[in-house]
Amino acid sequence: MSEQILAKPTVKETIGRFFESAFGVSSEHALYDRSILLIAITLACLGLVMVASASIPYAMREFDNPLHFVIRHIIYLVLSFIAMGAVMKLPISWWEKFNPYLLFVALGLLIAVLIMGKTVNGATRWLSFGPLNIQAAEPAKLFFFAYLAGYLVRREADLKQNLKGFLKPLAVFFILAILLLIQPDLGTVVVMFATTVGLLFLAGSKLIQFFALFMTGIMAIVALIILEPYRLKRVTSFLDPWQDPFGSGYQLTQSLMAYGRGDWFGTGLGNSIQKLDYLPEAHTDFVVAILAEEFGFIGVSCVIALTFFLVAKVISLGSRAIKKENVFAGYLAYAIGIWISFQAAVNIGASAGILPTKGLTLPLVSYGGSSLIVMSVAIGLVLRIDYEQRCSQLQATRGSKRGKPND
């Protein structure tokens, strides 16, 4: 009996065997940054808890099943984990080679959703495949960022030397933006624009081009808000939600009440009042408001800190990849980092009344299958980039050791 206990592998050996079978390397040598995976899993688990807490009253009323959204969210989590594992097996060279084709897939999805898409609350954003609904904008964002990273590698000299090279990716973005605005989905356009501007700046575009693009984008967004009555109503209600607390400002005032009730440490898990049919979309766009009510300022600060550390890790990885001349991987990591940070800032800012409501999910936390799966794929890409960086460093170290003469 004692021999069987001694023969049982330790936790470290089990983990090592798993990574060795999954990636063909020993966990003691080339391995990805496990802190990135740990932060992502922590946010996803927190999201499951908050979706369960926020959705139960609504699910009970609408579907007579309090676990309706919880079960679906668990299924999405499983699919996300499978998608992330598949992407971690795929070399970054594949994304670099096929990113132009991925752009055509993004265009195809955005066109298809306009032709045969499902309309919910006046917006046509979803493609239905049986019980599965796919929000076309989510994979389109990732595919566009992959294309943009590839373009910056292929046309780096043109980007830095002439205006034509700077305008080409913007023309592609303009086409995608038009398709998104027809849905309409201004929030996704804003996220894509911010990521594009940030990536072009990091790629070394001229400052005058950068500022011209930034100002043009701001003016275009302002024009889109002014020309569309419902968007203008959102902005005016954001500026003073208490002017019409039972009309245009209702959602934001209820969200602010949730923040106020949460105080420093919250009312406790499950004790939210705003989720009891007071705050609409409590388990999706405004899940942070429920988190603030149940876990207080400390809970929201923890989510912000986790997101900050995740983004910092991803941006740092991109910088290291570029220094090692893996430029495509570096730009792709930069894009993912900017994307996560900006979308999280918009979601949290909207629920706290700092920014107008945009209908964007909180990455890895909010309910939404498309967002969760695509964001998990993005995390898988980051882990694959880090894995390849560590592999190349390990090979270089082994090569230098072999090249040393014997004493």
Secondary structure, DSSP 8 states (H G I E B T S, - for coil): -HHHHHHS--HHHHHHHHHHHHHSS-TTSS---HHHHHHHHHHHHHHHHHHHHHHHHHHHHHHS-TTHHHHHHHHHHHHHHHHHHHHHHS-HHHHHHHHHHHHHHHHHHHHHHHHH-EEETTEEEEEEETTEEEETHHHHHHHHHHHHHHHHHHTHHHHHH-HHHHHHHHHHHHHHHHHHHHTT-HHHHHHHHHHHHHHHHHTT--HHHHHHHHHHHHHHHHHHHHHSHHHHHHHHHHH-GGGSTTTTTHHHHHHHHHHHHHTTT-S-TT--STTTTTSTTTTTTTHHHHHHHHHHHHHHHHHHHHHHHHHHHHHHHHHHHHHTT-HHHHHHHHHHHHHHHHHHHHHHHHHTTSS-------TTTSS-HHHHHHHHHHHHHHHHHHHHHHHHHHHHHHHHHHHS---
